[in-house]
Every structure is written in C-alpha cells, then in structure tokens.
Amino acid sequence: MKIDIWSDVACPFCYIGKRHLEAALEQFPNSKDVQVTWHSFELDPSAKTEYEEDHYQLLANKYGMSREQAEANSERVSASGKAVGIDFDFDKVKHTNTFNAHRLIQLAHKEGKQDEMEERLFKAYFTEGKHIGDPAVLQTIAAEAGLDASSLFNGNAFTDEVRKDEAEAQGLNIRGVPFFVFDMKYAISGAQPVDVFTQTLQKVWEENHPKNITPVGGEGGVCEDGACNV
C-alpha cells in the first residue's frame, strides 16, 4: 500500500496529522507493507524569509482577527498537539518561507531519510523556534540527520522536485494540507481522528487483498437454501 502525503512544515495540523497516521499504523497489522511518501506543498509561496511580527500578530493580520483571538486559537492547537505528544511553542515560532526546507526534504528523500527529516523540521519549527528559512540553520539540521547539504542552497538543486509535487497537488485539486492519498484511490483531508486513518488503511488493504476462494475438484453434492442437491 502506498500513502502519499502533501504537507508543509509550517502547518501545525500536518504535524498532528503525522502523529495520527503513525498511531493508526501502529495498530495496523500490515504496516510493514505500507510505503509513505511526503510531498511538498507551500501554504504561502509568497512568504518572506524574515518577519518582524510574531506568530500571533501575523495570524491576526492574515485572518482579520484580534491578537487575543489568535492567541486563543493557538492555545487550542497546542492542546491538540499535547494530546499526541507534540510540544507546540508558538511564542518561539519564526514565520518564514518554507521553499528551501522543502528542497532539503527532497534531498532527504533521495537518501532514504525523508520521514526523519519531516519530523526534525516540524520539531525545529514548532518546538525549538529555529529559523528554518535560514540556509545555515537547514544545513545544521541536515548534518544532524547525516546529510550533506553544504552546497544545496548555492544553486537550484531539487527545485524541480518541489515544483513537480506542487503541480501534482494542483492537478489533484488539493487546496489545503495535510492531505493523505491512499493508493491514489481514497483521500483524507486534514488531521482527522486516528480511527479514520485506521478504517481507511483496513478498507484499502481489503480491496487490494480480496479473500477469494477458488474451488477445486469439480462439482459435487452441495446443500443450498435448506435443500440438498445430489
């Protein structure tokens, strides 16, 4: 089974959705046969690298709410994160453009460390308050995962891969993330409850592995509908 996930590392619900999928996979008896691939999606491609405003003010400006409302919304997200073991610290979050972070994720994919890099970048952004728009910070994060990104940001490496993912998202009419696609047949939009993921995993698995019984030995005596035919 293949699960394709469109996500942005600046999306708190993508982080929560990752935890919900992981919990579902822990309960799924065939999880070893599931391949997960992360795809790039920029929530705000026009985002700047640096902002003077903090998280709450930017949120208030974007959605036309008060700072107090932005703080309350963030607190609700923090509570949802805490329920699945995520320590959101929105006081530290540094809003930035995530394009270079997606390029790093593409590099990690090539090296078989994509899921590890997704996790590391989520934590760096939402918990540690690291500036993931800064190439120097991204190089340090890459080194922690055993990746050499020293020359990644000197050119356009992995730009095409990011754009290809985004074009595919547009073709699938994906407007928000996280967005989970199971074998290109079923989709889950958002950080749905764990049981939604569990049910979808089971449904796709059963459709791909029908319990067909093949009769052998020709026809013989059989009882049907309460009558015996010989």
N, C-alpha and C positions, 0 to 999 in steps of 0.2 A: 504494500500500500504506500502511496506517495502523498505527502501533505505539503502543499506549497503555501507559504505564509508571506503576505505583504505586510510590511511593518516599518515604522520609523522609530529610531532610538530616542526621539524626543516625545514619544507618545506614552503616557503612563498606563493606558489601557492595554497597550501592546505588551508591556512588562507583566501586567496582571494576567492577560490572556495567555502568555507563555507559561505562567505558573499553572493555570487551569488545564492547559493541554498536557503539561508534564504530569499533573495529578491523575488525569484520565489515562495516560499511557502507563502509569504505574499499576493501574487496575486492569489494564488490557492484556490478556494472556498472550497475544501475538505481537507484542510491542517490538520484539526483535526484528520483525519483518516490516516495520514502518520506517520509511525514509522521510526525514523532514528537511525541507529546503527553504531558506529565508530569502525573500526578495525585497529589493529596495523600493521605498516609497517615501517621497518628501512631502510632509504635510504643508510646508511652506517653502517652496523652491526659491522664493524671492527674499527669504530671511537674510538679515545681515549677520556678519560674523561677530560683531560686538554690539551690545546694547547697554545703555546707561540705566534704564529702568530695571527694577527687579521683577521676579516672576509674577507677583500679584498685580503689579501695575500694568504689565504687558497683557496679562489675562483680562484685566478690567477694560483696557483700551480695545482689545480685539473683539470682545463680546458685548461691549457697551454696558457694563455693569459697574457697580461701585467696588472700591478696593475691599470693603468688608465682605461683599458677596463673593469676590474672587478668593478671599482667604477661607470663607466657609466652604466653597466648592472644593478647594484644595484639601481641606481637612477631611472631607468625605472621601476623597480619593485616597488619602493617607490611611484612613480606617480600612478601606477595601484592600489596600496593599498589605497592611499589617496582618489581616486575616489569612494571607497566603505567604507570610514570611518576608515581605518586602518593607524596607525601612525608607519610605519616601521622606526627603528633607527638602521641601520646596523653598525654604529660606536660603538654601545654598545654590539652587539651580541657576545655571548661567545659560540663558537662551542664546542660540547661535544657529548658523546654517549647518545642516547635517550632511551635506553632499560629500565632504571628504570622509566623514565617518562611514558612509555607505561604500565608498571606494575601499576603505580598509576592510569592511565586511566581505567585499568581493574577493580581496586578496586572501582573507582567511578561508573563504570557501574553496579557493584553489588549493589551499594547503590542508584541507580537511578539518578546519577548526572554526567553522562558521558559527555553530551554536555557542561555542565557548566565547567567541568574540561578541556575539549579540548580548550574552549575559554580562560580559565585562563592561561593555559600553553602557548598558542600562544602569548598572550599578555606579559607574563613574559619573554619569549624568545626574541621576536622581538621588543618589545617596551621598556621594562624595563631593558633589559640587565641582567636578572637573570641567574645564573648558574644552569640550570635545570638538570645537571648531578650530582649535589651535593645532596645526600640524605637529608641533613639538610634543604636545600632550598625547596626540594619537600615536606618534612614534614610540613613546614610552609605554603606552598601553599595549601596542603591538609587541614590543620586546618582552613584556611580562608574559605574553602568550607564546613566546618563542618564535615570533615572526620578525623578519627584517623589513621594515617599512622606511628605511633611511632615504631611499630615492623615490618613494611612491608619490610624493607631492611635488616633485620637481618637474613633472610632466603630466600627461593625461592618462596614465595607466588606470585601467578599469572604469574609465568614464563610459565607454560604450556598453559595458555590462550593466551599469546603473541605469543608463537610459533605456536599454532593452527591457529591463524589469518594469520601468515606469510606463513604457509604451504598452507592454503586455497588460498591465493593470488598467490602462485606459481602454484597451480592447475588450477587457472583461467587465467594463463599466464599474470598476472599483473606485468609490468616491471617499471612502474612509478606511481607517485601519484600527485594530488588526483585522485582517481578512484571511481566513483559513479555507483552502480549497482541497478537498479530498478526492484524489484520483480524477481531478478535473470533472467531477460529477456533482458533488454536493459542496455547499459553502456555508461557513459560519462567519457572520459579521459581528465583530465586537468581542469583548471579554465575557462571553456567555458562561453560565454556571458549568461546573465540571461535568454534571450529568448530561448536558447537551453534547459535550465532546465524547463522553463515554458511549452514548447512544449512537452517535454518528460513526464512530470507529466500528462498533459492532455491526451496524447496518451495512457499511461499505464492505466490511470483511465477509459478511454472509452473502452479499451479492456477488462478490468475486470468488467465493468458495462455496457454491451451492452443494447441498447434500443430496446429490443424485444417486439413486440406487439402480444399478444395471442388472437386470435379471439374466440368469444363466440356466442352461439345461432345458430350454424349450418350455412349452406349456404343460401343465399337469392339472390334477384336481385342485379346485380353488373354491372357497366359500365367499360369496359376496351378498351383501344386503340381507343377511339372515338365511340365505338359501345356499345349499351345497350343489355344485355342478361337477359331475364326474364324466 
